[in-house]
Amino acid sequence: MTGLAALFGEARSLRRRLVVNILLAVGFCFALASVILTYEFYEHLAENRDEALAREAAEIAGQITPGAPDLGLDADALRFEGSEGLYRYTVFDAQLRPLVGGEVAAGLEGRLTGAAGAAGPVFFGLEGGRAAAALAVERAGERYVVLTSTAQGPTGDESHLAELMHEVTEEVQWVILGIAAILFAAILATRRSLAPLRRVSGEAAAIGPGATERRLSTTQLPTEIVPLVHAVNEAFDRLDQGYRAQRDFSSNVAHEVRTPLAVLRSAIDRLEDGPLRQELRRDVLRLEQMFEQLVDLARAEALGVTAFEEVDLHKVALSVAQEMGVAAMREGKQLAVTGATSARVRGHAGLLAIALGNLLRNAISYTDGEGEIEIEIGDSPAGWRVMDRGPGIPDAQKAQLFQRFRRGATGGRDGAGIGLAIVKSVADAHGAHVTVTDRPGGGSTFSFTFGNG
């Protein structure tokens, strides 16, 4: 996630839209305020200018220090000596002799004479359309007259614009601070507003095959979102009902069929030994295996995280290999367990053994001749890899291989087509994933990997 996305949210996210809309609203208000400020500035231009001149004169008067060189003022500064800038300042004594600054406009003395005895600022015009304000003050028993005048420079609209910009630049830091405060408040408000939605997203992510009973909470949600959450919870209820019905049906059928199958097997055993009896026994065995797998599938789909405990995948692999090793050796195949000697995960040992057993059974069945079968244990990430020397699986069939009753090229081998579906259900229940790839040198590699590996 980029810094921009972390601050303002991902592109087209609700968070970014809220921030952008808030900033647009603030920008519109700022533009409107600028227009109103400009209109008010021109409408009260003369009044504002006089106020500004009087304010500048009072500021200079406040800095006068009688007895100090140049009255404590910086006499060499441009505002006293130069003609640049917006204002010029000159301080006179009681006899109207300039002490600091150098305003020398024609007819100035006569105008200052009237201002020297006034109690407040006196405003008048100077040559060239310039304006001035004179303020008489008394400091330490001495009387001074502070003159503030507009400097030589642009005239007409340009001069007015310069005055406006001068006023704006004096307050620009507050404008920037205000914009930053609004931006911070917008981001904070957006994050606080979306916090309940992030919580609900986490609750929705926790709903899965092992936690179908969970529902989304409406606590602290905005009232506009509550109906949507109620609708989603009702949809979860309907899906859960259908899911439970399907799961219960598979489980019940498997259990109910066991008894008649046992009766049927007993009846077949009473038949005279021969080809018919052998064929019937194989058919019954396939039926029993299929219904056992249906029971396993139902158990995997009903698995909840509360049934999990710490499981060592290496121990499970050794147990399954010992159990099925005899069958592999009977068919002349080599079976090996390699890799990490310990790989601990949270899970259900029984179902994990069923999943690995299905993978290993497939590997034994599809490996021709004295092929090599290997169970490799991984610890980072934790998982198994079951590698066979079978004919391999075409790429077009790999994606559908873990769906129920989907089988690849069987080569005449028996199977109901749900063994790998059980493996996938066990993987889903454990937050793991299962994949199949080609094994170097021929054959297939089935990977059962926990976490994000």
Buried (B, 14 or more C-beta within 10 A) or exposed (E): EEEEEEBBBEEEBEBBBBBEEBBEEBEEEBEEEEEEEBEEBEEEEEEBBBBBBBEBBBEBBEEBEEEEEBBEBEBEEEBBBEEEBBBBBBBBBEEBEBBBBEBEBEEBEEBBEEBBEEEEBBBBBBEEEBBBBBBBBEBEEEBBBBBBBBBEBEEEEEBBBBBBEEBBEEEEEEBEEEBEEBBEEBBEEBBEEBEBBEBBEEBBEEBEBBEBEBBBEBEEBEEEEEEEBEEBBEEBEEEBEEBBEEBEEBBEEBEEBBEEBEEBBEEBEEEEEEEEBEEBBEEBEEBBBBBBBBBBBBBBBBBBBEBBEEBBBBBBBBBBBEEBBEBBEEBEBBBEBEBBEEBEBEBBBBBBBBBBBBBBBBBBBBBBEEBBBBBBBBBEBBBBBBBBBBBBBEEEEBEEBBEBEBBBEEEEEEBBBBBBBBBBBBBBBBBBBBBBBBBEEEBBBBBBBBEEE
